[in-house]
């Protein structure tokens, strides 16, 4: 006699758990989704029309989830805005929102969809997880009614949250996270009154979750890793690439290395908004990544990762990011510095005039030191050593300290700091360090064509960023990106 469906499903789930417990690794997936966007409107569409659009996107996501599960993935992360897109007002997004309960309610929407009112999106996501025996991470919208007894209640009588949800392989809701650091255009959403440190346990490690702009702030990103000691961070994002330091794959890989944690980063894909770049990033570098600014196609990435990286023999040691730089005097190289803009930030630059040399450039409390040797000094390509110590951003400001070996857009000094994706110059060696006032520093190396350099550079315990055996591709930038969270002014959207 064939086993009943519940018994069969329980057996499959138990097998998945045992397989995960038997290994120090797990298989992770992220899907970069070319989101089907709604027509822009200030008036709300009908609930049926909203659901129809979301089902179109979930059709695509379901295909990726099935494929990931067939390839053995234990978990898949999908992007921020991946189910309904963006371009909303507070009113027009309302039909796309559902009431998402606290996971303590022990709820499987796939088998009990009406328990908390209409929940078609949660039901379908839950069934995707349950039918494929895989953890599913998605970004949707949460709504919570409030009244005049709550002094923070919005005038329309409801809170609206940019929300991540996680369903386990049984389809149970196991995590809900409300985005805390809203970007300036997210006026359709509220931020939670307190930052949420959301974690959950799996057979393959402790997971945490946050969304997009959150990664640049202490709460919840740093607190989740440093205090909650998660092994892996789930990161739905809708990241618009900004060269030279904030392309998605570049910064997210650097963040994983600097924080010494796995980061599963799933980006939306829309080349008109410079959105691309997803990856499975580890403390040692990228296990897999994707960057495509030329097509409108999605991409599924799958890789095997260490379940508990802190226990791995290859786990990188802690770094004293200022040890080397504070132990040496300024290099006696060229001292003719000049100022240049990287977006709105005024950097202090020093031109690398020779094929090889030692340089120092300082700004504020930060001095950056560079030793380098180019394979060839090209007349049509200009490189600089740059330093920045100050507040970045227009409306929302936060404190950066940056040391960078940077290619300029042309041989004109005025172009230094402008976006550039292509280079021709390779380096036989470079060693970059800085007198950072923070332990939160993220090492970046970006090659021509927006390629990462896995395995080709290292960070020494004294804070030096060095290449190992020359650069295999021409260099766009080598950067140490520091964050002084304690110097950040209050977030204007939360005051």
N, C-alpha and C positions, 0 to 999 in steps of 0.2 A: 504494500500500500504506500502511495506517495505521501510524504509529510505535508501537513497543512501549510498554507502560506506564512502565517505568523511564526511557526516553528522553523520553517526554511529560512525566513529572513533573520530570525534570531541566531540561527546557526551560522549564516554568512557573516553577520555582524561580529559574532564571537571569534570567527576565524580571522577576520580583519584585525581585531584587537590582539589576538595571539601572535599574528605575524608581526605587528608593530612592536609588541613587547619583546619579541625574540631578536630584535635588531637595534643597533645603536643609531640607525639612520631611518629616514622616512622619505617618501617621494612626494614632492610638492609641485603644484602647478599654479600658474597665473595666466589669465587671459586678457590680452589687450583688445578691447572691443571698439569697433567703429560704430558708435551709437547712432541709432535712428532717432532723429530729433523731431520734436513737435513743431508745428507751425507757430511762429511767434505771435502771441496775443496777450492783451491785458485782461481779457475776460475769461473766466473759467470755462473749460469745455465740460461736456457731460461726463459723469463717472464712467459710462460705457465707452466713450471715445478715449478717455484717459487709459482705461484698462486695455483697450485695443492696441494703443501704441506700446504700452508696457509689455504686452504679450508678444509683439513683434521682436522687441529686444530680448525678451526671455526665450524666444524660440532659438535665437542665435546662441545665447548663453547656455541653453540646455544642450545644444550640439557640442559645445566645447567641454561641458561637464561630462557628458557621456564619453567623449574621446579621451579625456584625462583619466577617467575611471578605468577605461579599457586598457590604458597604458600603466595601470597600477598606482595612480596617484591616491594618496590618502586625504589630501586637502586641495581645494582650488580657491583662489582669490579672484574676484571680478572687480571692475573699476568703480570708482566714485561716479555718480551720475549715469551709471551704465544701464539703468532700466528706464529712465525717463528723460535723460539729457539735462539741458539747462535752458537759459533764456526765459526765466519765469519772473513774475511779480509774486508778492506774497499771496495775492488772491488767486492768480492763475495756477499756482502749483497745488492748491488745496485738493482738487479731485484726485490727485496722484498719491495722496497720503493715506496711511492706515494707522490704526491704533496698535502700537507694538508693545506688548506687556513686558514686565520684568521677567527675565528667564527663570526666576525662582518659582514661577507658577507651574513648571514641569509640563510643558505643552508641546505637542506634536501637531502642528497645523494640518499636515497631510491627512491625519486620521480624525481630527476634530476641528474642522475649519471655522465653524461659527461660534466657537466658545467665547471669543472676545469681539464679536461683531464682524462686519465684512472684512475679509482678510484674503482676498484672492491672490495677491502677490506673495504673501507669506505662505499660503497653502502650496502654491506652485513651487516656490523655492524649497520648501520642506520636502515635497515629493521628489524633486530633483535629487536632493541629498539621499533620501530614503531609497529611491529606486536604483541609485547607483552606488550605494554604500560608501559615501564620501562626504567629508566635511565641505560645506558650501558657504562661502563668504560673499555677501552682497551688500550693496549700498542702496537704501530706499529712504522714504520720508516718514517720520513719525508725527502724529498729532496728539495733543493732550489738551482737553478742555480745562478751563480755569474760570474763576469768577472774581468778583470785587473784593472778596475776603483775602485774596492774594494781591499784595501791593504791586507785584511785578507782572500781573496778568496783562497781556496786550489788549488793546481796545476792542479787537474782534473776538475776544473771549477764548483764545486758544494759543498754546505754544506749538511751534512747528520746528522740527529738528532734522538736520542732516544726520542720517543714522546708518550705522553698519550693523548687520545682523549675521550671526553664525548658526548654522544648523548642523548637527552631528549626523553620522551615517544612519541613525534611526529616524532622522527628520526632526529631532527635538531642537527647539530654540535653546542654545546654550550661552549666547552672548548677545548683548545689545549695547552699542556705544553711540552716544550723542556727541557730534563734533563740537569741540570747545573753541578752537581758534578759527573762526569764520573769516574767509577772505572778504575784502571790502565789497565785492559785488554780490555777496550772498545775503541780500536784504530780505529774501523770502523766508529765511530761517532765524530762529532764536538760538542763542547759546545756552547751555545748561548753567544753573546758578553756581555750581561747583564743578571743577574738572573731574572727569570720571576715569579712574584707573581700572580698566576692564581686563580681566584675565580669566582663563579657563584652562583646566588640565586635560591633557589627552594622553593616550598610551605612548605618544612619541614626543613628550615634552610639555612645558608650560608655555602657553601662548598669550600674547597681549595684542591689542588692536587700537589703532587710531587712524585719522583720515587726513591726507593731503597736507594742508598748511600747518597742521599740528606738529609736523616733524621738525619745524624750525624753532620750537619753543620748549622750555623746560617741562611745562605741564601740558599734556600728560606724557610726552615722548620720553624725556630723560627719566622722569620719576618711574615710569613703567619698567625701564631697563635697570636703573641703578637701585631702586628701592624694592620693586616687586620681583626682580631677578627672573624675568621671563627669558626663555630660550629663543623664541621666535616671535617676531612682530608681523602682524598682518596689516597691509597698507593699501587700501583702496584709494586711488588718487585720480584727479583730473588736472594733470600738471602741464602747464604751458612752458616749453623750454626757453630758457634765457641763457645764452652764452655770455661770458665764458665760464661761469662757475655753477650755474644752476640748471643745466640740462638734467633731465630726469635720471637717466642711467648714471651719469657722472656723480651727482650729489647723493643719490640714494645708495649707490655702491660705497661711496666714501663714508656715509653715515653708518652703514652696517659695519665697516671696518673700524671706524672711530669708536663706536659703541660696543663693538665686539659681540655682535648678536646677528642671528639670521633676520633678514628683511624680505618678505614676499610682497613685491610691489607690482600692482596691476594698474596700468594707466588707461584712460580713455584714448581713442585714436581719432584725431581730426586734424588734418594737416593745415586747414585754413586757420586754426587756432594754435598752431605749433604744438599740438598735443600728440606725443608719441614717446615711447621709452618705458619699458617694463623690464622686470628682472627678478631672478632668484639670487639674492645677494647674501654672502656669508662673511664672517670675520676675516677670512683669508682672501676675499675678493668675489667676483661674480661667478656663480655656477652656470648661469645662463642669462642672457639679456637680449633685448630686441629694440632697435631704433630704426624707424622707417618714415622719412619725411617726404617720400615720393609717391606713395600709393594710399588708397583708402581701405586697405584690407586689415582685418584683425589678425591676431597671432596668439597661438597657444605655446607656452613654454613649460617644460617639465624637466625636473632635475632631482637627483638624490642628495639630500642634505643631512648633516649631522643632527640628530634629534636633541642632543644636549651638548652644544658646542663647548661649554666651559669644561667639560670632561674629556674633550678630544685632545689627543697628544699634539695636534697641530694648532691648538688654541694660542693665539698670539699673546705675549706678555704685555702687562701694562706699560704705558709709555710716559716718560716725563718729558712733556712736549717742549720745555724751555731749557732743559739741562745743557745741551750742547751749545745752543745759541748764547746763553748767558755766561758761558765759560770762556768765550773768545772775545778778542777785541774786534772792532770793525775792520773788515778787509780793506787793504789800501788801494782798491781798484778805483775806477773813475768816480768822481764825486759830483759830476754835473747832473743833478737831478732836475726833473721837470714834473709838472702836474698834468694829469689827464683824467678823463671821466670814464668810469665803467657804469653805464647808465647815469644815475644821479650822484654816484659816489666819487669823490675826488681822491684819486690815488696819487702817491708819490712814486715816480718811475725813475729808473736808471737804465739807459740804453746799453745793451751788450755789444760793444763796438768791435771786439776781437773774436777770433775763433774759439778762444779759451780764456778763462780768467776767474778772478775772485771778486765778488761785489757785495756791498752792503747798502741797504736803503732803509730809512727809518721814517716812521710817522707816529706821533703821539708816544705811547709807551711801547710801541712795537718796533723792533729792528729785525730785518730779514737778511739772512746770509745765504749766498749762493756760490758754489764752486761748479764749474761746468766746462765741457769741451764739446763743441759741435763737430760733426763728421765733416762738414764743409760750411764755410761762411758764404752765404748767397747774398749778392748785392740787392736782389729784389725782395728779400725777406728781412724783417726787423723783429728782434726779440728784446724784451725788457724784463727787468726785475722790478716788481711792484709791491708796495705795502699800503694797507688801509687799516686804520684803527678808529672806528666811530660808529655812528648810528646809520643804519641802512633803512630805506623805505620812505614813502611819502606820507600816507595817512597812518599806517601801522609801522612803527619803527622798532628795530631791534639791533643789538650791538654786535658787530663783526670785528674780528681781527684776521686779516688775510695776508699771507705771503704768497706771491705767485711769480713763476717764470712763464711769461706770456708772449705769444706771437701777436704782433700788430696786424691790422687788416691790410696795410700796404707798407711801403718803405717810408711813408710820411709819419712823423712822430705824432701828428694830430689824430691819427687813426688808432693809436694804442688804446685798447679798452673796448673798441667796437667789435661787434660779433663777427667771428670768422670761423669757418668750418673746414677749410682746406689749407694744408701746409706742405712744404717740400723738404724742410730741414730736419735731419735726424741728429740725435745727440749721442756721442760715445759715452758720456757720463754727465750726471748732474747730482748735486747734493744740496738740498734746500732745508733751511731751518729758521726758527724765529723765536723771539723772546716772549712767548705767549703768556698771558695772564690768566689762562684757563686750562683745565684738563680736558675740555671738550673740543677736540681738534679733529677735523675730518680730511684725510689725504686723498687728493684727486690727481689722476693723470689721464689726460684726454688726447687721443691721437687724431690725425687728419681723418675727415669723414665722420667724426663723432663716434670713434671707436674707443673702447676701454683697453686697458693693458694688463689683463689678468696674468699674474705670475711674473711680471716684468719689472716690478719695483717692490721695495720693502721700506718699512719704517723701523728704524733702529730704536732701541730702548731709550736713547738720549734725545729723541725727537727729530732725527734727520730723515727726510724723505729722499731715498736714493734709488736710481735705476740699477738693475743687476748686471746686464750684459749689453748695454747700449739699447737704443730704442728701435724696435722692429718696424715702426712706421714713423713718418714725420710727426712732430710734436705740436699740438696747439697750446696746451698749458699743463704745467705741473704746479699744484696748488696745495697749500695747507690752509684750511678754512676753519677758523676758530669762532666759537660763540661764547660771549660773556653774558650769560643769562642774567646775572645779578645787576648788570647795568642797563637792562631794558626798562624803558619808561612804561607806565601803565598802558594797557591795551585800550585804545580809544573807543572801540566798539563795545567794551565791557564796563566803561565807567560812566 
